[in-house]
């Protein structure tokens, strides 16, 4: 497919198998306890053994301490990290050096100034993930089923690869890609039957829609 897809928040073998079989370029495991998509490192490591080497295994953490990072890196559950908290550029660089793993830095987008501010991560992150700014009072930084104005990111001179995230599903994917110019996307809530519970059929539908772009 011409648009790479990351299926995030996977917790069971059927969902992982559907993501891999459908052509996902990345699969994501969430190590943030407040998320309904949280999975233990041990479970993620077992699921990761069923993911081929051609697919990135992404471990999502939020303002993680070194102990958690070390445990994730040692487990084999992930060969890429996604930092989805308020990590500074200095912390991103330190995590990358400590673990030896490539890093995706998630950046919240709500207005044009957020797009410009994302550039400070260019020297230290391997990829960016452009997600919708969470609503006031949200207890987690992503997976909130909301979108942002995709046109904000289209004409920016990005200096590294990036993924579009935030409220995507099979129905709005084509519009999101057309408006943003994204060549990679991330989906979690948009392929769920209920919060935190992935739907194999929705995973398949999303990947099928991406294959047409």
Steps between C-alpha positions, in 0.01 A plus 500: 500500500617854434397621847676324786274405791564461870238308695547602863369367828505131413434256783416160352619252239204538263543874472875468448447236233243717321735798503791299362294316239343826382835664433557723802852646501497554879322333792480680833487383861400750771693500829303783661286368789225763470424398143223248429749355252764430764679169473769348717853475368480122531184479290640738240821297476297185434294676232814649346635153431220461245592818313732458199827688483363717218251664739609752763398418858438831675490538877296802607598665828401827667767689696655164588780464752822320416391179674200460273701585191765247593237231557331565166831503312620179667174311440514496121141623491599812305769594252378861489370729774221756485528780756150636545537728800657836568853382434743780415738475205777432752305211649426358155870504418584336833242224450630428152857478626412292807292238322668497160154495341356738240245740644167642386409821683130577521410868470157646579360718221220749550618814324770621263740583784504132601623404154790743523582386853532139379819596318693500826489120491649475152859449617415225752198297381504250216134567424224726623141404573260791455202441727198707595541710813307323778188671637514686829492258791605196298692243704708376208684677218365294210233252399223754562310455172544862391653652189668832422509720192710280273580793271725645769775247429480469123741770383747493787861417407535189716856385554425139589229244422172549685175320569155656520288399799186604681149371439576318177281216373425326172236758411709817538842362407494609135394854593767517772776392264384736225481798737824436689725344239583219744689198372466314831211483746432369848168358616380363832148595610383501138541123473329409826168336577500672840757701691821298519357200315625460144270380222662267249248609237573869557874437484452325167274778370748773597791321334291434191414870479868591536593262221286704258687826567 
